Amino acid sequence: MNGRLAVLRYALGTLLGVSALIGTAQAFAASDAQFTREAARDLSFEIKAGQIAQHNASSALVKLLGYRIATDHQEEVGPLHQIALDENLKWPSMSSKDQAELRRLSQLHGRAFDTAYVNLMIKDHEGDIPEYLDEVKDGRDPAAQQFASRALKVLQTHLSLAQQAKSQLGH
């Protein structure tokens, strides 16, 4: 009888352990999915903002910054889109807040645009970097982690370039 009870306890413990692991994996998958959706929204926003900068900026430096950000992020869309497809995620549309920000930016020109765009890119990238660091550190999907790791270097470069532009523009 003790042998049977021991086997039942072992089996129950194993089932509970597997159940806990499955629950944990699902929670981490949800965090990877959330990261993927947020990264997709951010890429779309920064690509559009960079395109606007190429037309509305008065400074060649800000035009170049917009081109660099838009181009670099456009290159990231393909790998991120593949992750979204692999996870059966619908590519998200841009948030209404981001759409409003793009409308505001598109109405600015010259020095006012330069200041607004550079400050926005600093703020946006300062907000994005911790999210990417979290995915690299805590993510469970290897593809999402690898994407975040590669993109993190790009984001850090963009932040540095935007800070340099702000300094050079004297804003």
Chimera marker file (.cmm) of the C-alpha trace (Angstrom):
<marker_set name="trace">
<marker id="1" x="0.000" y="0.000" z="0.000" r="1" g="1" b="0" radius="0.5"/>
<marker id="2" x="2.841" y="2.437" z="0.837" r="1" g="1" b="0" radius="0.5"/>
<marker id="3" x="4.424" y="1.701" z="-2.536" r="1" g="1" b="0" radius="0.5"/>
<marker id="4" x="1.191" y="2.521" z="-4.325" r="1" g="1" b="0" radius="0.5"/>
<marker id="5" x="0.732" y="5.697" z="-2.309" r="1" g="1" b="0" radius="0.5"/>
<marker id="6" x="4.287" y="6.735" z="-3.136" r="1" g="1" b="0" radius="0.5"/>
<marker id="7" x="3.665" y="6.150" z="-6.855" r="1" g="1" b="0" radius="0.5"/>
<marker id="8" x="0.430" y="8.170" z="-6.710" r="1" g="1" b="0" radius="0.5"/>
<marker id="9" x="2.164" y="11.020" z="-4.883" r="1" g="1" b="0" radius="0.5"/>
<marker id="10" x="4.969" y="10.994" z="-7.444" r="1" g="1" b="0" radius="0.5"/>
<marker id="11" x="2.504" y="10.977" z="-10.348" r="1" g="1" b="0" radius="0.5"/>
<marker id="12" x="0.444" y="13.774" z="-8.812" r="1" g="1" b="0" radius="0.5"/>
<marker id="13" x="3.570" y="15.808" z="-8.115" r="1" g="1" b="0" radius="0.5"/>
<marker id="14" x="4.772" y="15.300" z="-11.681" r="1" g="1" b="0" radius="0.5"/>
<marker id="15" x="1.403" y="16.366" z="-13.109" r="1" g="1" b="0" radius="0.5"/>
<marker id="16" x="1.267" y="19.436" z="-10.900" r="1" g="1" b="0" radius="0.5"/>
<marker id="17" x="4.836" y="20.314" z="-11.854" r="1" g="1" b="0" radius="0.5"/>
<marker id="18" x="4.110" y="19.958" z="-15.571" r="1" g="1" b="0" radius="0.5"/>
<marker id="19" x="0.931" y="21.983" z="-15.158" r="1" g="1" b="0" radius="0.5"/>
<marker id="20" x="2.867" y="24.763" z="-13.431" r="1" g="1" b="0" radius="0.5"/>
<marker id="21" x="5.486" y="24.735" z="-16.200" r="1" g="1" b="0" radius="0.5"/>
<marker id="22" x="2.794" y="24.961" z="-18.886" r="1" g="1" b="0" radius="0.5"/>
<marker id="23" x="1.167" y="27.884" z="-17.088" r="1" g="1" b="0" radius="0.5"/>
<marker id="24" x="4.525" y="29.638" z="-16.799" r="1" g="1" b="0" radius="0.5"/>
<marker id="25" x="5.321" y="29.064" z="-20.476" r="1" g="1" b="0" radius="0.5"/>
<marker id="26" x="1.948" y="30.511" z="-21.489" r="1" g="1" b="0" radius="0.5"/>
<marker id="27" x="2.528" y="33.582" z="-19.334" r="1" g="1" b="0" radius="0.5"/>
<marker id="28" x="5.936" y="34.143" z="-20.892" r="1" g="1" b="0" radius="0.5"/>
<marker id="29" x="4.516" y="33.586" z="-24.373" r="1" g="1" b="0" radius="0.5"/>
<marker id="30" x="1.974" y="36.300" z="-23.592" r="1" g="1" b="0" radius="0.5"/>
<marker id="31" x="4.767" y="38.682" z="-22.590" r="1" g="1" b="0" radius="0.5"/>
<marker id="32" x="6.645" y="37.901" z="-25.823" r="1" g="1" b="0" radius="0.5"/>
<marker id="33" x="3.464" y="38.534" z="-27.795" r="1" g="1" b="0" radius="0.5"/>
<marker id="34" x="2.949" y="41.849" z="-25.986" r="1" g="1" b="0" radius="0.5"/>
<marker id="35" x="6.531" y="42.854" z="-26.735" r="1" g="1" b="0" radius="0.5"/>
<marker id="36" x="6.063" y="41.934" z="-30.405" r="1" g="1" b="0" radius="0.5"/>
<marker id="37" x="2.884" y="44.009" z="-30.706" r="1" g="1" b="0" radius="0.5"/>
<marker id="38" x="4.433" y="47.026" z="-28.972" r="1" g="1" b="0" radius="0.5"/>
<marker id="39" x="7.597" y="46.811" z="-31.063" r="1" g="1" b="0" radius="0.5"/>
<marker id="40" x="5.496" y="46.674" z="-34.240" r="1" g="1" b="0" radius="0.5"/>
<marker id="41" x="3.569" y="49.791" z="-33.218" r="1" g="1" b="0" radius="0.5"/>
<marker id="42" x="6.793" y="51.600" z="-32.326" r="1" g="1" b="0" radius="0.5"/>
<marker id="43" x="8.437" y="50.683" z="-35.625" r="1" g="1" b="0" radius="0.5"/>
<marker id="44" x="5.447" y="51.918" z="-37.616" r="1" g="1" b="0" radius="0.5"/>
<marker id="45" x="5.396" y="55.175" z="-35.681" r="1" g="1" b="0" radius="0.5"/>
<marker id="46" x="9.117" y="55.865" z="-35.961" r="1" g="1" b="0" radius="0.5"/>
<marker id="47" x="9.203" y="55.016" z="-39.673" r="1" g="1" b="0" radius="0.5"/>
<marker id="48" x="6.368" y="57.464" z="-40.378" r="1" g="1" b="0" radius="0.5"/>
<marker id="49" x="7.893" y="60.153" z="-38.145" r="1" g="1" b="0" radius="0.5"/>
<marker id="50" x="11.240" y="59.716" z="-39.907" r="1" g="1" b="0" radius="0.5"/>
<marker id="51" x="9.554" y="60.093" z="-43.290" r="1" g="1" b="0" radius="0.5"/>
<marker id="52" x="7.887" y="63.305" z="-42.135" r="1" g="1" b="0" radius="0.5"/>
<marker id="53" x="11.264" y="64.573" z="-40.888" r="1" g="1" b="0" radius="0.5"/>
<marker id="54" x="12.761" y="64.149" z="-44.336" r="1" g="1" b="0" radius="0.5"/>
<marker id="55" x="10.186" y="66.597" z="-45.696" r="1" g="1" b="0" radius="0.5"/>
<marker id="56" x="9.480" y="69.027" z="-42.843" r="1" g="1" b="0" radius="0.5"/>
<marker id="57" x="12.876" y="69.515" z="-41.195" r="1" g="1" b="0" radius="0.5"/>
<marker id="58" x="14.906" y="72.605" z="-41.998" r="1" g="1" b="0" radius="0.5"/>
<marker id="59" x="18.180" y="71.185" z="-40.721" r="1" g="1" b="0" radius="0.5"/>
<marker id="60" x="20.062" y="68.750" z="-42.929" r="1" g="1" b="0" radius="0.5"/>
<marker id="61" x="21.092" y="66.995" z="-39.725" r="1" g="1" b="0" radius="0.5"/>
<marker id="62" x="17.457" y="66.383" z="-38.713" r="1" g="1" b="0" radius="0.5"/>
<marker id="63" x="16.549" y="65.274" z="-42.239" r="1" g="1" b="0" radius="0.5"/>
<marker id="64" x="19.426" y="62.793" z="-42.095" r="1" g="1" b="0" radius="0.5"/>
<marker id="65" x="18.357" y="61.611" z="-38.629" r="1" g="1" b="0" radius="0.5"/>
<marker id="66" x="14.830" y="61.016" z="-39.927" r="1" g="1" b="0" radius="0.5"/>
<marker id="67" x="16.172" y="59.111" z="-42.914" r="1" g="1" b="0" radius="0.5"/>
<marker id="68" x="18.416" y="56.964" z="-40.725" r="1" g="1" b="0" radius="0.5"/>
<marker id="69" x="15.658" y="56.123" z="-38.235" r="1" g="1" b="0" radius="0.5"/>
<marker id="70" x="13.101" y="55.352" z="-40.946" r="1" g="1" b="0" radius="0.5"/>
<marker id="71" x="15.550" y="53.230" z="-42.949" r="1" g="1" b="0" radius="0.5"/>
<marker id="72" x="16.900" y="51.286" z="-39.985" r="1" g="1" b="0" radius="0.5"/>
<marker id="73" x="13.439" y="50.531" z="-38.637" r="1" g="1" b="0" radius="0.5"/>
<marker id="74" x="12.129" y="49.576" z="-42.062" r="1" g="1" b="0" radius="0.5"/>
<marker id="75" x="14.817" y="46.886" z="-42.144" r="1" g="1" b="0" radius="0.5"/>
<marker id="76" x="13.505" y="45.550" z="-38.819" r="1" g="1" b="0" radius="0.5"/>
<marker id="77" x="9.919" y="45.180" z="-40.021" r="1" g="1" b="0" radius="0.5"/>
<marker id="78" x="10.562" y="41.932" z="-41.939" r="1" g="1" b="0" radius="0.5"/>
<marker id="79" x="12.077" y="39.965" z="-39.046" r="1" g="1" b="0" radius="0.5"/>
<marker id="80" x="9.481" y="41.281" z="-36.587" r="1" g="1" b="0" radius="0.5"/>
<marker id="81" x="6.666" y="40.503" z="-39.011" r="1" g="1" b="0" radius="0.5"/>
<marker id="82" x="7.958" y="36.937" z="-39.254" r="1" g="1" b="0" radius="0.5"/>
<marker id="83" x="7.850" y="36.624" z="-35.465" r="1" g="1" b="0" radius="0.5"/>
<marker id="84" x="4.278" y="37.922" z="-35.483" r="1" g="1" b="0" radius="0.5"/>
<marker id="85" x="3.337" y="35.375" z="-38.158" r="1" g="1" b="0" radius="0.5"/>
<marker id="86" x="5.022" y="32.561" z="-36.250" r="1" g="1" b="0" radius="0.5"/>
<marker id="87" x="3.088" y="33.516" z="-33.114" r="1" g="1" b="0" radius="0.5"/>
<marker id="88" x="-0.179" y="33.948" z="-35.056" r="1" g="1" b="0" radius="0.5"/>
<marker id="89" x="-0.327" y="37.613" z="-34.094" r="1" g="1" b="0" radius="0.5"/>
<marker id="90" x="-2.117" y="40.191" z="-36.173" r="1" g="1" b="0" radius="0.5"/>
<marker id="91" x="0.144" y="43.107" z="-37.065" r="1" g="1" b="0" radius="0.5"/>
<marker id="92" x="-1.218" y="45.938" z="-34.911" r="1" g="1" b="0" radius="0.5"/>
<marker id="93" x="-2.329" y="49.276" z="-36.187" r="1" g="1" b="0" radius="0.5"/>
<marker id="94" x="-0.810" y="52.439" z="-34.840" r="1" g="1" b="0" radius="0.5"/>
<marker id="95" x="-2.333" y="53.776" z="-31.631" r="1" g="1" b="0" radius="0.5"/>
<marker id="96" x="-4.600" y="56.812" z="-31.795" r="1" g="1" b="0" radius="0.5"/>
<marker id="97" x="-2.057" y="58.656" z="-29.609" r="1" g="1" b="0" radius="0.5"/>
<marker id="98" x="0.720" y="57.960" z="-32.123" r="1" g="1" b="0" radius="0.5"/>
<marker id="99" x="-1.535" y="58.949" z="-35.025" r="1" g="1" b="0" radius="0.5"/>
<marker id="100" x="-2.299" y="62.255" z="-33.288" r="1" g="1" b="0" radius="0.5"/>
<marker id="101" x="1.408" y="62.832" z="-32.688" r="1" g="1" b="0" radius="0.5"/>
<marker id="102" x="2.146" y="62.232" z="-36.373" r="1" g="1" b="0" radius="0.5"/>
<marker id="103" x="-0.599" y="64.701" z="-37.367" r="1" g="1" b="0" radius="0.5"/>
<marker id="104" x="0.929" y="67.269" z="-35.005" r="1" g="1" b="0" radius="0.5"/>
<marker id="105" x="4.409" y="66.675" z="-36.414" r="1" g="1" b="0" radius="0.5"/>
<marker id="106" x="3.213" y="66.906" z="-40.012" r="1" g="1" b="0" radius="0.5"/>
<marker id="107" x="1.869" y="70.407" z="-39.342" r="1" g="1" b="0" radius="0.5"/>
<marker id="108" x="5.216" y="71.672" z="-38.093" r="1" g="1" b="0" radius="0.5"/>
<marker id="109" x="7.999" y="72.946" z="-40.346" r="1" g="1" b="0" radius="0.5"/>
<marker id="110" x="11.464" y="74.382" z="-40.015" r="1" g="1" b="0" radius="0.5"/>
<marker id="111" x="13.066" y="74.944" z="-36.645" r="1" g="1" b="0" radius="0.5"/>
<marker id="112" x="9.847" y="74.163" z="-34.745" r="1" g="1" b="0" radius="0.5"/>
<marker id="113" x="9.734" y="70.789" z="-36.449" r="1" g="1" b="0" radius="0.5"/>
<marker id="114" x="13.429" y="70.138" z="-35.842" r="1" g="1" b="0" radius="0.5"/>
<marker id="115" x="13.050" y="70.755" z="-32.105" r="1" g="1" b="0" radius="0.5"/>
<marker id="116" x="9.847" y="68.728" z="-31.773" r="1" g="1" b="0" radius="0.5"/>
<marker id="117" x="11.140" y="65.783" z="-33.787" r="1" g="1" b="0" radius="0.5"/>
<marker id="118" x="14.510" y="65.510" z="-32.058" r="1" g="1" b="0" radius="0.5"/>
<marker id="119" x="12.912" y="65.773" z="-28.606" r="1" g="1" b="0" radius="0.5"/>
<marker id="120" x="10.295" y="63.195" z="-29.567" r="1" g="1" b="0" radius="0.5"/>
<marker id="121" x="12.919" y="60.733" z="-30.816" r="1" g="1" b="0" radius="0.5"/>
<marker id="122" x="14.908" y="61.128" z="-27.602" r="1" g="1" b="0" radius="0.5"/>
<marker id="123" x="11.825" y="60.557" z="-25.468" r="1" g="1" b="0" radius="0.5"/>
<marker id="124" x="10.571" y="57.682" z="-27.608" r="1" g="1" b="0" radius="0.5"/>
<marker id="125" x="13.886" y="55.841" z="-27.698" r="1" g="1" b="0" radius="0.5"/>
<marker id="126" x="14.465" y="56.385" z="-23.974" r="1" g="1" b="0" radius="0.5"/>
<marker id="127" x="11.107" y="54.675" z="-23.438" r="1" g="1" b="0" radius="0.5"/>
<marker id="128" x="11.756" y="51.843" z="-25.893" r="1" g="1" b="0" radius="0.5"/>
<marker id="129" x="15.202" y="50.809" z="-24.681" r="1" g="1" b="0" radius="0.5"/>
<marker id="130" x="14.073" y="49.462" z="-21.274" r="1" g="1" b="0" radius="0.5"/>
<marker id="131" x="11.337" y="47.406" z="-22.971" r="1" g="1" b="0" radius="0.5"/>
<marker id="132" x="13.879" y="45.821" z="-25.302" r="1" g="1" b="0" radius="0.5"/>
<marker id="133" x="16.280" y="45.199" z="-22.427" r="1" g="1" b="0" radius="0.5"/>
<marker id="134" x="13.451" y="43.422" z="-20.558" r="1" g="1" b="0" radius="0.5"/>
<marker id="135" x="12.736" y="41.215" z="-23.569" r="1" g="1" b="0" radius="0.5"/>
<marker id="136" x="16.412" y="40.315" z="-23.948" r="1" g="1" b="0" radius="0.5"/>
<marker id="137" x="16.634" y="39.475" z="-20.248" r="1" g="1" b="0" radius="0.5"/>
<marker id="138" x="13.210" y="37.949" z="-19.514" r="1" g="1" b="0" radius="0.5"/>
<marker id="139" x="11.753" y="36.915" z="-22.873" r="1" g="1" b="0" radius="0.5"/>
<marker id="140" x="11.058" y="33.240" z="-23.510" r="1" g="1" b="0" radius="0.5"/>
<marker id="141" x="10.719" y="33.209" z="-27.267" r="1" g="1" b="0" radius="0.5"/>
<marker id="142" x="14.239" y="32.873" z="-28.736" r="1" g="1" b="0" radius="0.5"/>
<marker id="143" x="13.304" y="34.698" z="-31.938" r="1" g="1" b="0" radius="0.5"/>
<marker id="144" x="11.798" y="37.637" z="-30.029" r="1" g="1" b="0" radius="0.5"/>
<marker id="145" x="14.833" y="37.767" z="-27.751" r="1" g="1" b="0" radius="0.5"/>
<marker id="146" x="17.209" y="37.718" z="-30.698" r="1" g="1" b="0" radius="0.5"/>
<marker id="147" x="15.200" y="40.447" z="-32.451" r="1" g="1" b="0" radius="0.5"/>
<marker id="148" x="15.227" y="42.576" z="-29.302" r="1" g="1" b="0" radius="0.5"/>
<marker id="149" x="18.971" y="42.114" z="-28.889" r="1" g="1" b="0" radius="0.5"/>
<marker id="150" x="19.723" y="43.210" z="-32.463" r="1" g="1" b="0" radius="0.5"/>
<marker id="151" x="17.218" y="46.056" z="-32.405" r="1" g="1" b="0" radius="0.5"/>
<marker id="152" x="18.491" y="47.284" z="-29.038" r="1" g="1" b="0" radius="0.5"/>
<marker id="153" x="21.791" y="48.262" z="-30.626" r="1" g="1" b="0" radius="0.5"/>
<marker id="154" x="19.920" y="50.216" z="-33.291" r="1" g="1" b="0" radius="0.5"/>
<marker id="155" x="17.763" y="51.983" z="-30.695" r="1" g="1" b="0" radius="0.5"/>
<marker id="156" x="20.821" y="52.948" z="-28.659" r="1" g="1" b="0" radius="0.5"/>
<marker id="157" x="22.478" y="54.341" z="-31.767" r="1" g="1" b="0" radius="0.5"/>
<marker id="158" x="19.338" y="56.328" z="-32.645" r="1" g="1" b="0" radius="0.5"/>
<marker id="159" x="19.145" y="57.745" z="-29.118" r="1" g="1" b="0" radius="0.5"/>
<marker id="160" x="22.786" y="58.809" z="-29.288" r="1" g="1" b="0" radius="0.5"/>
<marker id="161" x="22.283" y="60.405" z="-32.723" r="1" g="1" b="0" radius="0.5"/>
<marker id="162" x="19.175" y="62.266" z="-31.556" r="1" g="1" b="0" radius="0.5"/>
<marker id="163" x="20.991" y="63.545" z="-28.463" r="1" g="1" b="0" radius="0.5"/>
<marker id="164" x="23.895" y="64.691" z="-30.640" r="1" g="1" b="0" radius="0.5"/>
<marker id="165" x="21.476" y="66.422" z="-33.001" r="1" g="1" b="0" radius="0.5"/>
<marker id="166" x="19.822" y="68.220" z="-30.087" r="1" g="1" b="0" radius="0.5"/>
<marker id="167" x="23.214" y="69.372" z="-28.865" r="1" g="1" b="0" radius="0.5"/>
<marker id="168" x="24.352" y="70.516" z="-32.313" r="1" g="1" b="0" radius="0.5"/>
<marker id="169" x="21.097" y="72.364" z="-32.947" r="1" g="1" b="0" radius="0.5"/>
<marker id="170" x="21.476" y="74.158" z="-29.639" r="1" g="1" b="0" radius="0.5"/>
<marker id="171" x="17.999" y="73.149" z="-28.461" r="1" g="1" b="0" radius="0.5"/>
<link id1="1" id2="2" r="1" g="1" b="0" radius="0.2"/>
<link id1="2" id2="3" r="1" g="1" b="0" radius="0.2"/>
<link id1="3" id2="4" r="1" g="1" b="0" radius="0.2"/>
<link id1="4" id2="5" r="1" g="1" b="0" radius="0.2"/>
<link id1="5" id2="6" r="1" g="1" b="0" radius="0.2"/>
<link id1="6" id2="7" r="1" g="1" b="0" radius="0.2"/>
<link id1="7" id2="8" r="1" g="1" b="0" radius="0.2"/>
<link id1="8" id2="9" r="1" g="1" b="0" radius="0.2"/>
<link id1="9" id2="10" r="1" g="1" b="0" radius="0.2"/>
<link id1="10" id2="11" r="1" g="1" b="0" radius="0.2"/>
<link id1="11" id2="12" r="1" g="1" b="0" radius="0.2"/>
<link id1="12" id2="13" r="1" g="1" b="0" radius="0.2"/>
<link id1="13" id2="14" r="1" g="1" b="0" radius="0.2"/>
<link id1="14" id2="15" r="1" g="1" b="0" radius="0.2"/>
<link id1="15" id2="16" r="1" g="1" b="0" radius="0.2"/>
<link id1="16" id2="17" r="1" g="1" b="0" radius="0.2"/>
<link id1="17" id2="18" r="1" g="1" b="0" radius="0.2"/>
<link id1="18" id2="19" r="1" g="1" b="0" radius="0.2"/>
<link id1="19" id2="20" r="1" g="1" b="0" radius="0.2"/>
<link id1="20" id2="21" r="1" g="1" b="0" radius="0.2"/>
<link id1="21" id2="22" r="1" g="1" b="0" radius="0.2"/>
<link id1="22" id2="23" r="1" g="1" b="0" radius="0.2"/>
<link id1="23" id2="24" r="1" g="1" b="0" radius="0.2"/>
<link id1="24" id2="25" r="1" g="1" b="0" radius="0.2"/>
<link id1="25" id2="26" r="1" g="1" b="0" radius="0.2"/>
<link id1="26" id2="27" r="1" g="1" b="0" radius="0.2"/>
<link id1="27" id2="28" r="1" g="1" b="0" radius="0.2"/>
<link id1="28" id2="29" r="1" g="1" b="0" radius="0.2"/>
<link id1="29" id2="30" r="1" g="1" b="0" radius="0.2"/>
<link id1="30" id2="31" r="1" g="1" b="0" radius="0.2"/>
<link id1="31" id2="32" r="1" g="1" b="0" radius="0.2"/>
<link id1="32" id2="33" r="1" g="1" b="0" radius="0.2"/>
<link id1="33" id2="34" r="1" g="1" b="0" radius="0.2"/>
<link id1="34" id2="35" r="1" g="1" b="0" radius="0.2"/>
<link id1="35" id2="36" r="1" g="1" b="0" radius="0.2"/>
<link id1="36" id2="37" r="1" g="1" b="0" radius="0.2"/>
<link id1="37" id2="38" r="1" g="1" b="0" radius="0.2"/>
<link id1="38" id2="39" r="1" g="1" b="0" radius="0.2"/>
<link id1="39" id2="40" r="1" g="1" b="0" radius="0.2"/>
<link id1="40" id2="41" r="1" g="1" b="0" radius="0.2"/>
<link id1="41" id2="42" r="1" g="1" b="0" radius="0.2"/>
<link id1="42" id2="43" r="1" g="1" b="0" radius="0.2"/>
<link id1="43" id2="44" r="1" g="1" b="0" radius="0.2"/>
<link id1="44" id2="45" r="1" g="1" b="0" radius="0.2"/>
<link id1="45" id2="46" r="1" g="1" b="0" radius="0.2"/>
<link id1="46" id2="47" r="1" g="1" b="0" radius="0.2"/>
<link id1="47" id2="48" r="1" g="1" b="0" radius="0.2"/>
<link id1="48" id2="49" r="1" g="1" b="0" radius="0.2"/>
<link id1="49" id2="50" r="1" g="1" b="0" radius="0.2"/>
<link id1="50" id2="51" r="1" g="1" b="0" radius="0.2"/>
<link id1="51" id2="52" r="1" g="1" b="0" radius="0.2"/>
<link id1="52" id2="53" r="1" g="1" b="0" radius="0.2"/>
<link id1="53" id2="54" r="1" g="1" b="0" radius="0.2"/>
<link id1="54" id2="55" r="1" g="1" b="0" radius="0.2"/>
<link id1="55" id2="56" r="1" g="1" b="0" radius="0.2"/>
<link id1="56" id2="57" r="1" g="1" b="0" radius="0.2"/>
<link id1="57" id2="58" r="1" g="1" b="0" radius="0.2"/>
<link id1="58" id2="59" r="1" g="1" b="0" radius="0.2"/>
<link id1="59" id2="60" r="1" g="1" b="0" radius="0.2"/>
<link id1="60" id2="61" r="1" g="1" b="0" radius="0.2"/>
<link id1="61" id2="62" r="1" g="1" b="0" radius="0.2"/>
<link id1="62" id2="63" r="1" g="1" b="0" radius="0.2"/>
<link id1="63" id2="64" r="1" g="1" b="0" radius="0.2"/>
<link id1="64" id2="65" r="1" g="1" b="0" radius="0.2"/>
<link id1="65" id2="66" r="1" g="1" b="0" radius="0.2"/>
<link id1="66" id2="67" r="1" g="1" b="0" radius="0.2"/>
<link id1="67" id2="68" r="1" g="1" b="0" radius="0.2"/>
<link id1="68" id2="69" r="1" g="1" b="0" radius="0.2"/>
<link id1="69" id2="70" r="1" g="1" b="0" radius="0.2"/>
<link id1="70" id2="71" r="1" g="1" b="0" radius="0.2"/>
<link id1="71" id2="72" r="1" g="1" b="0" radius="0.2"/>
<link id1="72" id2="73" r="1" g="1" b="0" radius="0.2"/>
<link id1="73" id2="74" r="1" g="1" b="0" radius="0.2"/>
<link id1="74" id2="75" r="1" g="1" b="0" radius="0.2"/>
<link id1="75" id2="76" r="1" g="1" b="0" radius="0.2"/>
<link id1="76" id2="77" r="1" g="1" b="0" radius="0.2"/>
<link id1="77" id2="78" r="1" g="1" b="0" radius="0.2"/>
<link id1="78" id2="79" r="1" g="1" b="0" radius="0.2"/>
<link id1="79" id2="80" r="1" g="1" b="0" radius="0.2"/>
<link id1="80" id2="81" r="1" g="1" b="0" radius="0.2"/>
<link id1="81" id2="82" r="1" g="1" b="0" radius="0.2"/>
<link id1="82" id2="83" r="1" g="1" b="0" radius="0.2"/>
<link id1="83" id2="84" r="1" g="1" b="0" radius="0.2"/>
<link id1="84" id2="85" r="1" g="1" b="0" radius="0.2"/>
<link id1="85" id2="86" r="1" g="1" b="0" radius="0.2"/>
<link id1="86" id2="87" r="1" g="1" b="0" radius="0.2"/>
<link id1="87" id2="88" r="1" g="1" b="0" radius="0.2"/>
<link id1="88" id2="89" r="1" g="1" b="0" radius="0.2"/>
<link id1="89" id2="90" r="1" g="1" b="0" radius="0.2"/>
<link id1="90" id2="91" r="1" g="1" b="0" radius="0.2"/>
<link id1="91" id2="92" r="1" g="1" b="0" radius="0.2"/>
<link id1="92" id2="93" r="1" g="1" b="0" radius="0.2"/>
<link id1="93" id2="94" r="1" g="1" b="0" radius="0.2"/>
<link id1="94" id2="95" r="1" g="1" b="0" radius="0.2"/>
<link id1="95" id2="96" r="1" g="1" b="0" radius="0.2"/>
<link id1="96" id2="97" r="1" g="1" b="0" radius="0.2"/>
<link id1="97" id2="98" r="1" g="1" b="0" radius="0.2"/>
<link id1="98" id2="99" r="1" g="1" b="0" radius="0.2"/>
<link id1="99" id2="100" r="1" g="1" b="0" radius="0.2"/>
<link id1="100" id2="101" r="1" g="1" b="0" radius="0.2"/>
<link id1="101" id2="102" r="1" g="1" b="0" radius="0.2"/>
<link id1="102" id2="103" r="1" g="1" b="0" radius="0.2"/>
<link id1="103" id2="104" r="1" g="1" b="0" radius="0.2"/>
<link id1="104" id2="105" r="1" g="1" b="0" radius="0.2"/>
<link id1="105" id2="106" r="1" g="1" b="0" radius="0.2"/>
<link id1="106" id2="107" r="1" g="1" b="0" radius="0.2"/>
<link id1="107" id2="108" r="1" g="1" b="0" radius="0.2"/>
<link id1="108" id2="109" r="1" g="1" b="0" radius="0.2"/>
<link id1="109" id2="110" r="1" g="1" b="0" radius="0.2"/>
<link id1="110" id2="111" r="1" g="1" b="0" radius="0.2"/>
<link id1="111" id2="112" r="1" g="1" b="0" radius="0.2"/>
<link id1="112" id2="113" r="1" g="1" b="0" radius="0.2"/>
<link id1="113" id2="114" r="1" g="1" b="0" radius="0.2"/>
<link id1="114" id2="115" r="1" g="1" b="0" radius="0.2"/>
<link id1="115" id2="116" r="1" g="1" b="0" radius="0.2"/>
<link id1="116" id2="117" r="1" g="1" b="0" radius="0.2"/>
<link id1="117" id2="118" r="1" g="1" b="0" radius="0.2"/>
<link id1="118" id2="119" r="1" g="1" b="0" radius="0.2"/>
<link id1="119" id2="120" r="1" g="1" b="0" radius="0.2"/>
<link id1="120" id2="121" r="1" g="1" b="0" radius="0.2"/>
<link id1="121" id2="122" r="1" g="1" b="0" radius="0.2"/>
<link id1="122" id2="123" r="1" g="1" b="0" radius="0.2"/>
<link id1="123" id2="124" r="1" g="1" b="0" radius="0.2"/>
<link id1="124" id2="125" r="1" g="1" b="0" radius="0.2"/>
<link id1="125" id2="126" r="1" g="1" b="0" radius="0.2"/>
<link id1="126" id2="127" r="1" g="1" b="0" radius="0.2"/>
<link id1="127" id2="128" r="1" g="1" b="0" radius="0.2"/>
<link id1="128" id2="129" r="1" g="1" b="0" radius="0.2"/>
<link id1="129" id2="130" r="1" g="1" b="0" radius="0.2"/>
<link id1="130" id2="131" r="1" g="1" b="0" radius="0.2"/>
<link id1="131" id2="132" r="1" g="1" b="0" radius="0.2"/>
<link id1="132" id2="133" r="1" g="1" b="0" radius="0.2"/>
<link id1="133" id2="134" r="1" g="1" b="0" radius="0.2"/>
<link id1="134" id2="135" r="1" g="1" b="0" radius="0.2"/>
<link id1="135" id2="136" r="1" g="1" b="0" radius="0.2"/>
<link id1="136" id2="137" r="1" g="1" b="0" radius="0.2"/>
<link id1="137" id2="138" r="1" g="1" b="0" radius="0.2"/>
<link id1="138" id2="139" r="1" g="1" b="0" radius="0.2"/>
<link id1="139" id2="140" r="1" g="1" b="0" radius="0.2"/>
<link id1="140" id2="141" r="1" g="1" b="0" radius="0.2"/>
<link id1="141" id2="142" r="1" g="1" b="0" radius="0.2"/>
<link id1="142" id2="143" r="1" g="1" b="0" radius="0.2"/>
<link id1="143" id2="144" r="1" g="1" b="0" radius="0.2"/>
<link id1="144" id2="145" r="1" g="1" b="0" radius="0.2"/>
<link id1="145" id2="146" r="1" g="1" b="0" radius="0.2"/>
<link id1="146" id2="147" r="1" g="1" b="0" radius="0.2"/>
<link id1="147" id2="148" r="1" g="1" b="0" radius="0.2"/>
<link id1="148" id2="149" r="1" g="1" b="0" radius="0.2"/>
<link id1="149" id2="150" r="1" g="1" b="0" radius="0.2"/>
<link id1="150" id2="151" r="1" g="1" b="0" radius="0.2"/>
<link id1="151" id2="152" r="1" g="1" b="0" radius="0.2"/>
<link id1="152" id2="153" r="1" g="1" b="0" radius="0.2"/>
<link id1="153" id2="154" r="1" g="1" b="0" radius="0.2"/>
<link id1="154" id2="155" r="1" g="1" b="0" radius="0.2"/>
<link id1="155" id2="156" r="1" g="1" b="0" radius="0.2"/>
<link id1="156" id2="157" r="1" g="1" b="0" radius="0.2"/>
<link id1="157" id2="158" r="1" g="1" b="0" radius="0.2"/>
<link id1="158" id2="159" r="1" g="1" b="0" radius="0.2"/>
<link id1="159" id2="160" r="1" g="1" b="0" radius="0.2"/>
<link id1="160" id2="161" r="1" g="1" b="0" radius="0.2"/>
<link id1="161" id2="162" r="1" g="1" b="0" radius="0.2"/>
<link id1="162" id2="163" r="1" g="1" b="0" radius="0.2"/>
<link id1="163" id2="164" r="1" g="1" b="0" radius="0.2"/>
<link id1="164" id2="165" r="1" g="1" b="0" radius="0.2"/>
<link id1="165" id2="166" r="1" g="1" b="0" radius="0.2"/>
<link id1="166" id2="167" r="1" g="1" b="0" radius="0.2"/>
<link id1="167" id2="168" r="1" g="1" b="0" radius="0.2"/>
<link id1="168" id2="169" r="1" g="1" b="0" radius="0.2"/>
<link id1="169" id2="170" r="1" g="1" b="0" radius="0.2"/>
<link id1="170" id2="171" r="1" g="1" b="0" radius="0.2"/>
</marker_set>
